């Protein structure tokens, strides 16, 4: 099939190989799976953006309850260190150590710096909005599965988290999500 050699050039042999294996070796079905996965990924991205807003605001409300008396927001230095204390972990195989909470502390400090102006305290809501989705998912989840293999599982996780955050938002979320429909169209 010389006419479709562009596929490996465009996607890479390794990436396309994932779809070839899932399609039982059929190049046409593999390409259809790739297109379906792209469409599904876009639908998930839309749903995740809605989840991110609700999740970050719910987390912000909960973390704000821990603010130290002399500070204003949970991203202030003292409270941030209380919430994300040094937590040294050691890899048993290699013996290397790392601070498991360094990344979230660093991300919150970077967000504060991006929102700061000379002589003006950064606005807490702006800091919260500056924190990327990875920061918030670090607080509540482990690694996400590959969408090609675990799309329905991920859909349920996202839907259940939205429902826990707000039953009212959940109804609107369900009415506007395209993930279930696209999952049902898998080639």
Secondary structure, DSSP 8 states (H G I E B T S, - for coil): -GGGTHHHHHH-HHHHHHHHHHTTT-HHHHHHHHHHHHHHHHHHHHHHHHHHHHHHHHHHHHHHTT--TT-SSTTSHHHHHHHT---EEE-TTT--EEETTHHHHHHHHHHHHHH-BTTB---HHHHHHHS-HHHHHHHH------HHHHHHHHHHHHHHHHHHH-HHHHHHHHHH--HHHHHTT--
